[in-house]
Amino acid sequence: MQNYDIVHDFLQYLTKNECLILDFELDASERRDVAKDKVHHLTLVHATEGDSLKSFLPNYKKLRTLIAIESSKNSIGPIFESVVQLKCLRTLNLSDWRGEDCLKEIPETIGGLIHLRYLDLSGNEGLEELPSALGSLYNLQTLRLVGCSSLKKVDVRGLINLRHLYVERCPCLNLIKGIEKLTDLQRLDWFRVPDGDEGNKLEDLKDLNQLQGSLDIYIRGNPNMAANKVHLLQLHLYFLTGDEVKDREIMNGLEPHPSLESLFISSYRGGAFSHWLSSSNSLRVLTLSNCFNCGFLPPLGKLASLESLDIAMLPGVSKVGIEFLGIDDGQTSSSSSSIFISFPKLKQLTFRCMLSWKEWVGVENNNITIMPCLSQLTIEDCWKLKALPDFLWKTPLQKLHILRSPILRDLYRQGLGEEWAKISHIPTIKIEDGSDFQPGRRGLF
């Protein structure tokens, strides 16, 4: 640990003159005096138009990073007029200018920052559009616009080296113009598909094969889309069309990359889910939420890597049968000799707000193993569900939570419920009122 402290102190000594924070609310005598040609990273705090920015900023000729926080919107013009002279500048952060000083426009002079690699304008809620000169920043690699809630469009056609684009929480952003050309884009966090012909379409993503990480897609229109092999680990799909046919076309047109590990689907109205869902063999986490017109669950038991499954608010489902387990009719016959494991890696299973669900059935067959790794089961707000299937008691279940499901509560109530004996071996049980049960401790609940 002592060697680490020595190295840390030595690095601080070497870089102490490279980083400078200038707070313009402090008296000049209170500010740290550093040789301007040594500073590489400068943070301006409480800068205003009257602070002679144009006269002193150009003197930081080796400046690579400029951050301006809690400053006046009147200072933005002088800042840009000054920094275009700084040929070493690579990072510019003007994020989170709030209240009266929220940035509402960016001057065209930004086009002179041709060496810029990183630009952050996040949190400027009054910013409605970006200057056309932004397209001149052909070296820009990262553009952050998170929370620019008034922004309606972004033109990225000239940003040929852009690798990371962050536009989460930009609800008015219907058009990222030219995004289909950014075939080297590696990170996109949010994408909106609006109604009409003026906005982006899902097919704009079909050639972005370098995308990685997590992507939220909000779909309201334009269902046409070719097979999509975007290399994402996490994908969130929000269907906002309100149209059964459109939703089905969109779902069938999607084809996530085989390496997809986490998938969230919400507000889907297209009925049955597409075939690709039950063949996504790298999927580890799956959530199906608020999906209308779905009368039965897909054969998710076939998913070889699935570890966590959350199913919520599917009002059309009244029965969960063997199709959910991924078991074919032929496999249930006594003459079948094939071995099958349903949900081979599933550890956590949750059902929530399944208000029409009445029946959950399994299967008894020596050649079929169901959920051999299941450790936690949660049933929440399933008011009509009559019983849990017997195959659950053969799993290594460690936690059972039954919340606001009155029929199950009465059936499995300790000491009084008809089926208490079936669950009494489970180490931790929570039913309705939050009582926890540990080995050696039992009580009324």
Secondary structure, 3 states (H helix, E strand, C coil): CHHHHHHHHHHHHHHCCCEEEEECCCCHHHCCCCCHHHCCEEEEECCCCCCCHHHHHHHCCCCCEEEEECCCHHHHHHHHHHHCCCCCCCEEECCCCCHHHCCCCCCHHHHHCCCCCEEECCCCCCCCCCCHHHHHCCCCCEEECCCCCCCCEEECCCCCCCCEEECCCCCCCCEEECHHHCCCCCEECEEEECCCCCCCCHHHHCCCCCCCCEEEEEECCCCCCCCCCCCCCEEEEEECCCCHHHHHHHHHHCCCCCCCCEEEEECCCCCCCCHHHHHCCCCCEEEEECCCCCCCCCCHHHCCCCCEEEEECCCCCCEECCCCCCCCHHHHCCCCCCCEEECCCCCEEEEECCCCCCEECCCCCCCEEECCCCCEEEEECCCCCCCCCHHHHHCCCCEEEEECCHHHHHHCCCCCCCCHHHHCCCCEEEECCCCCCCCCCCCCC
